[in-house]
C-alpha cells in the first residue's frame, strides 16, 4: 500500500505540472478616453510562457487589440546596430535605435492574439546586418531559404527546399558580408547577395563549390574560403571563386593545403586561422584535433588531440574562436537538468609543443558569442551578462540582469540584451561599461494609465515606462507613483469571466453604462466555443543504449515538456546515472521489463505468467533501489513483442499495457535495411513527415533513446525539436502517457 500511494502521488504531480494549451487575460484597465490596457499570457506545452501587452479603443463594445510590447525570444542586429529585429510567436518586430520606435507585424497569425503554436524558424543575418537568410516552412519538415535585404523591400528564393530547422540555416557568410555560401541538394554554392537581384547573375551551376554540407566550409578571412571534400582540404581565394568555377571541368576548385588522416564526416565541424596554416577539427562536438596545414597535398601534422567527456548524460557544444596570435580558444558547453556549465581552453604552442591552458569563466556560463571584429566574447549566466577580452581573457565588463532570454552584438561596443523584464542596450567598451538603457519593457509588475498624458504605463524593475502611441516609442515616464488602475469609467465597465473556448482560461467582457445596455466579449475569438485540442503522447524507449538521452532531455526541458520514459532493467544496470537524470528531470517512468529479451520466444526461457510478474517486480525493485522512486504502473514489452498471455500476466501484476500507435522505424540501421528490406530505412525527416500525416487524438508516438548496433545517417532523437514543432503546428498538445490514459 505504501508504494502504491507513492505512484498515485507521482502521477498527480506530473499531471499538474504538464498543463496543456491555455491563454489567460490579465485584468483590463480603462482610461478616461475609453482605451483599454491588458496583458495576454500564453501557457502552452512546448513553448515558453510569457506576457504580451496590448491596448485597444472600445467602439460599441468591440475591440481591435494593438500590440505594444514584444517578447525577445530571438534577437538579431541589423544595419550595424541601427535596428533590432525581435522574433516570437506573434511575428517579427523591429526597433529603430535612432527614433526609438517599435513596429510590429503579426505575420505569424491572422489574429492579433494567436492561439496556435508558431515557433520562430532559424535565420542567419550577415555580419554587417544588411542581409537576412531565413527559413520559410513549406511542410512539416521542409522549408525554403529566402534571401532578403534588412529593409524587407527585396527578397528572392535562394533554395527551393531544405530541411526545416529552428537553430541553423545552412548558409555561411564571409566576414565582410560580400559572399554567401549555401547548401543545396548535397552540394555547396557561392553567391554575392547583391548579384542575386540582378538580371546578369552568373548561372548557379557555374557557382558550384563542390559536394558536401555547410559543415564542409569555413571562412579563414574575408579573402579565403576553406573547403573540405573527402580527406582533402582546399584553400579558395575569393578572387579565384568565379574563375575556378568557370573552369571547374578542367581544374579543381582551390588549392590543396592539406590531407586529413581520414575522410571528413558530415557531423564534424572545423575552424581555420586567418592565414590557413592551422585548423581545429571537432568530431561529434567532443574529440578535438589541432592540425598544422602543410600548404600542399601531404598529410596534416597533428599538433594536439583531446577528448572532452561531458557530465553524465549531458549534451555539449563546442565553439572555436581565435585570438590575435592565432591561438584557438575552445569553449565547451554542457547542458544538464536546469543548468549549464562551461569549460574554456586556449591551445598555445611552446617549444614546439601544444599546451591546453585552462581559462577562467563565470560559473554556469553559457552561449558564447564573438563580437563583429572578434575582439570580445559575450556570455551569460542566468542573472549576469559578461564580456571577455579574447587576447587577455580578462573580464572587461559585466551587467546584472535577471532571466536573460537572448542577446546579440549591435557593433563592437554595443550589446542588445533581451530579458523577461525589458530589452536593453548596453555599452561595453571599457570607458562606458556601466552605461545601460532600456529600449522597451517586456513585462510589468503593475500597469495602468498616465491620466495626464493618456498613455499606458508599465512598472518594471528598471523603472516606470510610458508608451507613446503617436511615435510608437517607449521612454521613462514622469510618473513617480502609479495611480490606482480602473476597471470602469462613465461609459464602460470591464470584467473577467469564464470562456467556452478551451484555448482560453478566461474571457474579458465590456458592459456599456450609457445608452442601450449591452454586454459583449472583449475579444470575440475568445467567446467562440471550441473543444479541447487533441492530444498525443511522446514516449521514449530506454532499452540498452543511452546515446540520445542527453539531447532528448535537453530538448524536452527547452520546450517545457514532461514526457514518459519506458525503462528496461538492462538500461538501469548499464546507465544508473542516466536513469537518475530522467527521474531528476521530472518525467514519468514506466517499465519495459527487467531484461531486453523477446518475450514471445520460448527458446531460451519458459515465458509464463509467473515469469512476467517476477520480471516486472524485479524491474520495480531495481528502479526503486537506484532512485528511491516508484515506476508508474504502465509498461510495454521490449521491442513491443507481446501476445495475449503476456498481456494477461501484466494485468494480473497491476500494470496497464501501453502499445505504440505506430512504428517510426527509428531503430532501423543501414545494415539492417541491407539484409532485409532497403525501403525500411528512413531518414529522420521522412519519419517525422510520416508521423504528422498519421496524427490522431490519443496517439502514443515512441522514440528510441539509442540504437544498439549499426549506423544511420541521422537519428530521430537528434530532430526531436522538429518533431515537437510539427505536432504542435498540426494543432495537437503533447502530454505524458499517464495523462493520455487518465482523461
C-alpha positions in Angstrom: 0.0 0.0 0.0 2.8 2.4 0.8 4.4 2.0 -2.6 1.1 2.2 -4.5 0.4 5.5 -2.7 3.7 6.8 -3.9 2.8 6.0 -7.5 -0.5 7.9 -7.2 1.2 11.0 -5.7 3.8 10.9 -8.5 1.1 10.8 -11.2 -0.8 13.7 -9.7 2.3 15.8 -9.5 3.1 15.1 -13.2 -0.5 15.8 -14.2 -0.4 19.2 -12.5 3.0 20.1 -14.0 2.1 19.3 -17.6 -0.8 21.6 -18.4 -1.9 21.9 -22.0 -2.6 25.0 -24.1 -4.0 27.9 -22.2 -4.3 31.6 -22.8 -5.1 33.9 -19.9 -6.1 37.6 -20.0 -4.9 39.9 -17.2 -7.4 42.4 -15.6 -8.1 45.0 -18.3 -7.8 48.6 -17.1 -9.6 51.5 -18.8 -8.6 55.1 -19.4 -10.9 58.1 -19.5 -10.5 58.1 -23.3 -12.1 54.6 -23.4 -8.9 52.9 -24.2 -8.0 49.5 -22.6 -4.7 48.2 -21.4 -4.2 44.5 -20.7 -1.7 41.6 -20.9 -2.1 38.2 -22.5 -0.2 35.2 -21.1 0.3 32.0 -23.1 0.9 28.8 -21.2 1.3 26.1 -24.0 3.1 22.8 -24.0 6.3 23.1 -25.9 6.6 26.9 -25.6 7.9 29.4 -23.1 5.2 31.2 -21.1 5.3 35.0 -21.2 3.2 38.2 -21.2 2.5 40.5 -24.1 0.8 43.8 -23.6 -2.0 45.3 -25.8 -4.1 48.4 -25.9 -7.4 48.9 -27.7 -10.0 51.6 -28.3 -13.6 50.5 -27.4 -16.1 51.0 -30.1 -19.6 49.9 -29.2 -18.3 47.1 -27.0 -15.9 45.6 -29.6 -12.1 45.9 -29.7 -9.1 45.6 -32.1 -6.0 44.8 -29.9 -2.8 46.7 -30.7 0.4 45.0 -29.6 2.8 47.4 -27.7 5.4 45.0 -26.3 7.4 42.2 -27.8 9.0 39.2 -26.0 12.7 38.8 -27.1 12.6 35.1 -27.9 15.1 35.7 -30.7 17.1 38.8 -31.4 19.1 39.9 -34.4 21.0 43.2 -35.1 20.6 44.9 -38.4 22.4 47.7 -40.2 25.4 47.6 -37.8 23.3 48.1 -34.8 20.9 50.7 -36.1 17.9 48.4 -35.9 17.0 45.5 -33.7 14.9 42.6 -35.0 12.8 40.7 -32.4 11.0 37.5 -33.3 8.5 35.4 -31.3 5.1 33.6 -31.8 3.4 36.9 -32.6 5.7 37.5 -35.6 8.5 40.0 -36.1 9.0 43.4 -34.5 11.7 46.0 -35.4 13.1 48.5 -33.0 14.6 51.6 -34.6 17.6 52.6 -32.4 17.7 56.2 -33.7 14.0 57.0 -33.4 13.1 54.6 -30.6 10.0 53.3 -32.4 8.9 49.7 -32.0 6.9 48.4 -35.0 5.1 45.1 -35.0 3.8 42.7 -37.7 1.5 39.8 -36.8 2.7 37.8 -39.7 2.6 34.5 -37.8 -1.2 34.6 -37.4 -4.3 36.3 -38.9 -5.4 37.5 -35.5 -3.7 39.8 -33.0 -3.6 37.2 -30.3 -2.5 33.9 -31.8 -3.7 30.7 -30.3 -1.7 28.3 -32.5 1.9 27.4 -31.8 4.3 29.1 -34.1 7.9 28.7 -33.1 10.2 31.1 -35.0 12.4 29.3 -37.6 16.1 29.8 -37.8 17.6 32.8 -39.6 21.1 34.0 -40.4 22.0 37.7 -40.6 25.1 38.9 -42.4 27.9 40.3 -40.3 27.1 43.9 -41.5 23.4 43.4 -40.8 22.3 44.3 -44.3 21.1 40.9 -45.4 19.0 38.1 -43.9 18.7 34.4 -44.9 15.7 32.8 -43.2 13.7 29.6 -43.4 10.1 29.7 -44.5 8.3 26.5 -43.7 6.8 24.6 -46.7 5.8 21.4 -44.9 6.1 19.6 -41.6 9.8 19.0 -42.1 10.7 21.1 -45.2 11.4 24.8 -45.8 12.8 27.1 -48.4 15.6 29.6 -47.9 14.8 33.2 -48.6 17.4 35.9 -49.1 16.2 39.4 -48.3 17.7 42.8 -47.6 17.4 44.0 -44.0 14.8 46.6 -45.0 12.5 43.9 -46.2 11.8 45.5 -49.5 13.6 43.0 -51.7 13.7 39.2 -51.4 14.4 36.2 -53.6 14.3 32.4 -53.2 17.8 31.0 -52.6 16.9 27.3 -52.1 13.5 25.9 -53.0 13.7 23.0 -50.5 15.8 22.2 -47.5 15.2 20.6 -44.1 13.3 22.7 -41.6 15.3 23.9 -38.6 14.9 26.1 -35.5 18.6 26.5 -34.8 20.5 26.8 -38.1 20.2 28.0 -41.7 22.6 26.0 -43.9 24.5 29.1 -45.1 27.8 30.8 -44.3 28.6 34.5 -44.7 32.0 35.8 -45.4 33.3 38.1 -42.6 32.8 41.2 -44.8 29.3 40.0 -45.9 30.2 40.2 -49.6 29.9 36.5 -50.2 27.5 33.8 -49.1 28.0 30.0 -49.3 24.9 27.9 -49.2 24.0 24.2 -49.2 21.6 22.9 -51.8 20.7 19.2 -52.7 24.0 17.9 -51.3 26.2 20.5 -53.0 27.7 23.8 -52.0 27.3 27.0 -54.0 28.5 30.6 -53.5 27.0 34.0 -54.5 27.2 37.7 -53.8 24.0 38.8 -52.1 23.6 41.9 -54.3 24.0 40.0 -57.5 21.1 37.7 -56.7 18.8 40.6 -57.6 20.4 41.4 -60.9 19.5 40.0 -64.3 23.1 39.2 -65.2 23.8 36.8 -62.3 26.2 34.0 -63.1 24.2 30.7 -63.5 24.1 28.6 -60.4 25.8 25.6 -61.9 28.9 27.8 -62.6 28.9 28.9 -58.9 29.2 25.3 -57.5 32.0 24.8 -55.0 31.6 21.0 -54.8 29.7 18.3 -53.0 29.1 18.5 -49.2 27.2 20.1 -46.4 27.6 23.5 -44.9 29.9 21.9 -42.3 32.4 21.3 -45.0 33.3 25.0 -45.4 34.7 27.7 -43.2 36.0 31.3 -43.8 39.6 31.8 -42.7 39.2 35.5 -43.5 37.3 37.7 -45.9 39.9 36.7 -48.5 40.0 32.9 -48.2 37.4 30.2 -48.1 38.4 26.7 -46.8 36.6 23.7 -48.2 37.0 20.0 -47.3 35.9 17.2 -49.5 36.6 13.6 -48.5 40.1 13.9 -46.9 41.4 16.9 -48.9 41.5 20.5 -47.5 41.3 23.3 -50.1 42.0 27.0 -49.8 39.9 29.1 -52.2 41.0 32.7 -52.6 38.0 35.0 -53.2 39.4 36.4 -56.4 39.6 32.8 -57.8 36.0 31.8 -57.0 34.4 32.8 -60.3 37.5 31.9 -62.3 37.8 28.4 -60.8 34.0 27.8 -61.0 34.0 28.6 -64.7 36.8 26.1 -65.4 35.8 23.5 -62.8 35.5 20.9 -65.5 39.2 21.3 -66.2 40.8 22.2 -62.9 39.9 21.5 -59.3 38.5 24.4 -57.3 41.0 26.0 -55.0 44.5 24.9 -53.8 45.1 21.8 -51.7 46.6 22.9 -48.4 46.5 19.5 -46.6 45.2 16.0 -46.5 43.4 14.6 -43.4 44.2 11.2 -42.0 40.6 10.1 -42.5 37.6 11.3 -44.5 35.7 14.3 -43.1 32.3 13.3 -41.7 29.2 15.5 -42.2 28.8 15.6 -38.4 32.3 17.1 -37.9 33.0 20.8 -37.7 36.2 22.8 -38.2 37.7 26.3 -38.0 40.8 27.7 -39.6 43.2 30.5 -38.6 43.4 33.7 -40.8 46.4 32.6 -42.9 45.2 29.0 -43.4 48.2 27.4 -41.7 46.3 25.8 -38.8 42.9 24.3 -38.2 40.9 22.8 -35.4 38.5 20.0 -36.1 35.7 18.9 -33.7 34.4 15.4 -34.1 30.8 15.0 -32.7 31.5 18.2 -30.6 33.7 16.0 -28.4 37.0 15.0 -30.0 39.3 17.9 -30.7 42.2 17.8 -33.2 44.6 20.8 -33.6 46.2 20.4 -37.0 49.0 22.1 -38.9 48.3 22.6 -42.6 51.4 21.9 -44.8 50.1 24.0 -47.7 50.3 21.1 -50.1 48.7 17.7 -50.7 50.7 16.0 -48.0 49.1 14.8 -44.7 48.5 17.4 -42.0 50.6 17.3 -38.8 48.6 16.6 -35.7 49.8 19.0 -33.0 47.2 18.2 -30.3 44.3 15.8 -29.8 42.0 15.5 -26.9 38.5 14.3 -25.9 36.2 16.3 -23.7 33.9 13.9 -21.8 30.9 15.8 -20.6 29.0 15.4 -17.4 26.9 12.2 -17.3 24.0 12.4 -19.6 24.5 16.0 -20.7 24.6 17.4 -24.2 27.5 19.5 -25.2 28.5 22.1 -27.8 32.0 23.2 -28.8 32.6 26.7 -30.2 36.0 27.7 -31.6 37.5 31.2 -31.5 40.9 32.6 -32.5 42.9 35.2 -30.7 45.1 37.8 -32.5 48.1 35.4 -32.2 46.1 32.7 -34.0 45.8 30.6 -30.8 42.5 28.7 -30.9 40.1 29.1 -27.9 37.8 26.1 -27.3 34.6 26.7 -25.4 32.8 23.5 -24.3 29.3 24.0 -23.1 27.4 21.3 -21.1 23.7 21.2 -20.6 22.3 19.3 -17.5 18.9 19.4 -16.0 18.1 23.0 -15.3 21.7 24.1 -15.5 24.6 24.9 -17.9 28.3 24.6 -17.3 31.3 25.5 -19.5 35.0 24.7 -19.8 37.2 27.0 -21.8 40.8 26.3 -23.1 43.4 28.1 -25.1 45.7 25.9 -27.2 49.2 27.5 -27.0 52.4 26.4 -28.8 55.5 26.4 -26.6 58.8 25.0 -27.8 57.0 23.1 -30.5 54.6 21.5 -28.0 50.9 22.4 -27.7 49.5 23.0 -24.2 45.8 23.3 -23.3 45.7 26.2 -20.9 42.5 26.4 -18.8 40.8 29.8 -18.9 38.7 31.1 -16.1 35.0 31.6 -16.9 32.0 32.6 -14.8 30.2 29.8 -13.1 27.2 28.4 -15.1 28.4 30.5 -18.1 26.7 29.8 -21.4 26.1 30.9 -25.0 29.4 32.5 -26.1 29.1 35.0 -28.9 32.1 36.8 -30.6 31.9 40.5 -31.4 31.8 41.5 -35.0 35.6 42.0 -35.2 36.3 39.1 -32.9 37.9 41.3 -30.1 35.4 40.3 -27.4 33.4 37.3 -26.4 30.0 37.8 -24.9 28.4 35.2 -22.5 25.8 34.9 -19.8 24.7 33.2 -16.7 21.1 33.2 -15.6 21.4 36.6 -13.9 24.5 38.2 -15.4 25.9 39.2 -18.8 29.6 39.5 -19.2 32.3 40.3 -21.8 35.8 38.8 -22.0 38.7 40.3 -24.0 39.8 37.5 -26.3 43.5 38.5 -26.2 43.9 38.8 -22.4 40.9 36.8 -21.3 40.2 39.5 -18.8 36.5 40.1 -18.0 36.2 43.7 -19.1 32.5 44.3 -18.3 29.6 42.6 -16.6 26.0 43.6 -16.1 23.5 42.2 -13.6 20.2 41.5 -15.3 17.9 38.6 -14.4 16.4 36.0 -16.6 18.3 36.7 -19.8 16.4 35.3 -22.9 18.7 36.2 -25.8 21.3 38.8 -26.9 23.2 40.0 -29.9 26.0 42.4 -30.7 25.0 45.7 -32.3 28.5 46.7 -33.0 31.9 46.2 -31.4 30.8 48.3 -28.4 27.1 47.8 -28.1 25.1 44.7 -27.0 21.3 44.3 -27.1 20.0 42.1 -24.3 16.5 40.6 -24.1 15.3 39.7 -20.6 11.9 38.7 -19.2 11.5 42.3 -17.9 12.9 44.5 -20.7 15.1 44.8 -23.8 18.3 46.7 -23.0 21.1 48.4 -24.9 24.5 48.0 -23.1 27.7 49.9 -23.9 30.5 47.5 -23.2 33.7 49.4 -24.0 35.9 49.9 -21.0 35.0 53.6 -20.6 31.3 53.0 -20.7 30.9 49.6 -19.3 28.1 50.6 -16.9 26.1 52.5 -19.5 22.8 50.7 -20.0 19.5 51.9 -21.3 16.0 50.3 -21.5 14.7 50.2 -25.1 11.3 48.9 -24.2 9.6 46.9 -21.4 8.6 43.2 -21.9 6.6 42.5 -18.7 5.4 44.5 -15.7 4.8 44.1 -12.0 2.0 46.7 -12.3 0.3 48.6 -15.2 -2.0 51.5 -15.5 -2.6 54.8 -17.4 -1.0 58.2 -17.1 -4.0 60.4 -16.5 -2.0 63.5 -17.6 -0.9 62.2 -21.0 -3.4 59.4 -21.6 -0.6 57.0 -22.3 -0.2 53.4 -20.9 2.5 52.9 -18.3 4.2 49.8 -17.1 6.2 49.4 -13.9 9.3 47.2 -14.3 12.4 46.6 -12.2 14.1 49.2 -14.4 11.6 51.9 -13.6 8.2 53.1 -14.9 8.0 53.2 -18.7 5.5 55.0 -20.8 4.3 54.3 -24.4 3.6 57.0 -26.9 1.0 55.9 -29.5 2.0 58.6 -31.9 5.7 57.7 -32.2 5.3 54.0 -31.2 8.1 54.5 -28.7 8.8 53.8 -25.0 10.6 56.1 -22.6 10.9 56.7 -18.9 7.7 58.2 -17.5 7.4 61.4 -15.5 5.0 59.4 -13.2 6.7 58.8 -9.9 3.9 56.8 -8.2 1.4 54.9 -10.3 -2.3 55.8 -9.9 -4.7 53.1 -8.9 -5.9 51.5 -12.2 -9.6 51.5 -13.0 -11.8 48.8 -14.4 -14.5 51.3 -15.4 -15.3 54.9 -16.3 -18.5 56.8 -17.1 -19.1 54.8 -20.3 -17.9 51.3 -19.7 -17.2 48.7 -17.1 -14.8 45.7 -17.6 -14.8 42.3 -16.0 -13.4 38.8 -16.5 -15.5 35.7 -16.7 -15.1 32.1 -17.9 -14.7 31.2 -21.6 -16.4 28.5 -23.7 -13.2 28.4 -25.8 -10.9 25.7 -24.4 -7.9 27.7 -25.5 -8.7 30.5 -23.1 -8.8 30.2 -19.3 -10.9 33.3 -19.0 -12.6 36.0 -21.2 -12.9 39.8 -20.7 -16.3 41.4 -21.2 -17.2 45.0 -21.8 -20.5 46.3 -20.4 -21.9 49.6 -21.6 -23.2 52.1 -19.0 -24.8 54.7 -21.3 -27.5 54.2 -23.9 -28.8 50.7 -24.6 -27.4 48.2 -22.1 -25.0 45.8 -23.9 -22.5 43.3 -22.7 -20.1 41.8 -25.2 -17.0 39.7 -25.3 -13.9 42.0 -25.1 -12.1 39.8 -27.6 -14.6 37.9 -29.9 -12.4 34.9 -30.7 -12.3 34.1 -27.0 -16.0 33.8 -27.0 -16.2 31.3 -29.8 -16.9 27.8 -28.5 -14.0 25.4 -29.1 -13.4 21.9 -27.8 -10.3 20.6 -26.2 -7.3 20.4 -28.5 -6.4 16.8 -29.5 -3.6 15.3 -27.5 -0.7 12.9 -28.3 2.0 11.4 -26.1 5.7 11.1 -26.8 7.2 8.1 -25.2 10.9 7.3 -25.0 12.2 3.7 -25.0 15.4 3.3 -22.9 16.3 -0.3 -23.7 20.1 -0.8 -23.7 21.7 2.3 -25.2 21.8 5.9 -23.9 23.3 7.7 -26.9 20.4 10.1 -27.5 19.3 10.6 -23.9 21.2 13.8 -23.3 19.8 15.6 -26.3 16.3 14.3 -25.6 16.3 15.6 -22.0 17.7 19.0 -23.1 15.1 19.3 -25.9 12.2 18.4 -23.5 13.5 20.9 -21.0 13.8 23.6 -23.7 10.2 23.1 -24.8 8.9 22.8 -21.2 7.6 19.3 -21.7 7.2 16.4 -19.2 7.1 13.1 -21.0 7.2 9.4 -20.4 10.2 7.1 -20.4 9.8 3.3 -20.6 12.9 1.9 -18.9 14.3 -1.6 -19.2 16.3 -3.3 -16.4 19.3 -3.6 -18.7 19.3 0.2 -19.1 19.1 0.7 -15.4 22.1 -1.6 -14.8 24.2 -0.1 -17.6 23.3 3.5 -17.0 22.4 4.2 -13.4 23.5 7.9 -13.6 21.5 8.5 -16.7 18.4 6.7 -15.2 18.6 9.1 -12.2 18.8 12.1 -14.6 15.4 11.0 -16.1 13.9 11.0 -12.7 15.5 14.3 -11.7 14.1 15.9 -14.8 10.6 15.1 -13.5 9.5 12.7 -16.3 7.0 9.8 -15.9 8.8 6.5 -15.8 7.1 3.2 -16.9 8.5 -0.3 -17.1 10.0 -2.1 -20.1 10.6 -5.4 -18.2 13.9 -6.3 -16.4 15.7 -7.7 -19.5 15.8 -7.0 -23.2 14.7 -10.4 -24.5 11.9 -11.2 -26.9 9.1 -12.3 -24.5 7.2 -14.0 -27.3 10.1 -16.5 -27.9 10.2 -19.7 -25.7 13.5 -20.9 -27.0 15.6 -19.8 -24.0 13.2 -19.4 -21.1 9.7 -20.6 -20.2 7.8 -17.4 -20.6 4.7 -17.8 -18.4 2.6 -15.6 -16.2 4.9 -16.1 -13.2 7.9 -15.1 -15.2 6.3 -11.9 -16.5 5.1 -10.9 -13.0 8.5 -11.6 -11.4 10.3 -9.7 -14.2 8.1 -6.6 -13.7 8.6 -6.8 -9.9 12.4 -7.1 -10.3 12.4 -4.0 -12.6 10.4 -2.2 -9.9 12.9 -3.1 -7.2 16.0 -2.2 -9.2 14.5 1.2 -10.2 13.4 1.9 -6.6 16.8 0.9 -5.1 18.5 3.3 -7.5 16.2 6.3 -7.5 14.0 5.8 -4.3 11.1 6.4 -6.6 8.4 4.1 -7.9 7.9 3.1 -11.5 4.4 4.0 -12.8 2.1 1.0 -13.3 2.3 1.3 -17.1 4.5 -0.9 -19.2 5.3 -2.4 -22.6 7.4 -5.3 -23.7 10.9 -4.9 -25.2 10.5 -4.2 -28.9 6.7 -4.2 -28.3 6.8 -8.0 -28.8 3.7 -9.3 -27.0 0.9 -11.9 -27.0 -2.4 -12.4 -25.1 -0.8 -14.4 -22.4 1.8 -11.7 -21.7 -0.8 -9.0 -21.6 -2.9 -11.0 -19.1 0.1 -11.6 -16.9 0.9 -7.9 -16.9 -2.7 -7.0 -16.0 -2.6 -9.5 -13.1 0.5 -7.7 -11.8 -1.5 -4.5 -11.7 0.0 -2.9 -14.9 -1.6 -1.2 -17.8 -0.1 -2.1 -21.2 0.8 0.8 -23.5 1.2 -0.2 -27.1 2.7 2.1 -29.7 0.2 3.6 -32.1 2.7 3.5 -35.0 6.2 2.3 -35.6 8.5 5.2 -36.8 11.3 2.7 -37.6 13.9 4.9 -35.9 16.0 1.9 -34.9 16.4 0.6 -38.5 20.1 1.0 -39.5 21.8 0.8 -42.9 23.0 -2.7 -42.0 19.5 -3.9 -41.1 17.9 -2.5 -44.2 20.6 -4.0 -46.4 19.9 -7.5 -45.1 16.1 -7.3 -45.0 14.3 -4.5 -46.9 16.2 -1.5 -48.1 13.0 0.6 -48.2 12.6 0.1 -44.4 15.3 2.7 -43.8 14.0 6.2 -43.5 15.8 9.5 -42.6 14.6 11.4 -39.5 12.9 14.0 -41.7 10.9 11.3 -43.6 9.9 9.7 -40.3 8.6 13.0 -38.9 6.7 13.7 -42.1 5.1 10.2 -41.9 4.2 10.7 -38.2 2.5 14.1 -38.8 0.3 12.7 -41.6 -1.0 10.0 -39.3 -1.7 12.1 -36.2 -4.8 11.4 -34.3 -6.1 12.1 -30.8 -4.8 9.7 -28.2 -1.8 8.5 -30.2 1.4 7.2 -28.5 4.5 8.0 -30.5 7.6 6.1 -29.5 11.2 7.4 -29.9 14.2 5.2 -29.2 16.7 6.7 -26.7 19.6 4.9 -28.6 20.3 2.5 -31.4 22.0 -0.6 -30.1 24.0 -1.6 -33.2 24.7 -0.4 -36.8 24.8 3.2 -38.2 22.3 5.7 -39.5 22.6 9.0 -41.5 20.7 10.7 -38.7 18.6 9.8 -35.6 15.1 10.7 -34.7 16.2 11.9 -31.3 18.5 14.4 -33.0 15.5 16.0 -34.7 13.2 15.9 -31.7 12.7 19.7 -31.8 11.4 19.3 -35.3 9.0 16.5 -34.3 7.7 18.5 -31.4 7.1 21.6 -33.5 5.4 19.6 -36.3 3.0 18.1 -33.8 2.2 21.4 -32.2 1.8 23.1 -35.6 -0.7 20.4 -36.5 -2.9 21.6 -33.6 -2.1 18.9 -31.0 -0.9 19.2 -27.4 1.8 16.9 -26.2 1.3 15.2 -22.9 2.6 12.2 -20.9 1.2 8.7 -21.4 -0.3 8.9 -17.9 -2.3 12.0 -18.8 -3.4 10.4 -22.0 -4.7 7.3 -20.1 -6.4 9.4 -17.4 -8.5 11.8 -19.4 
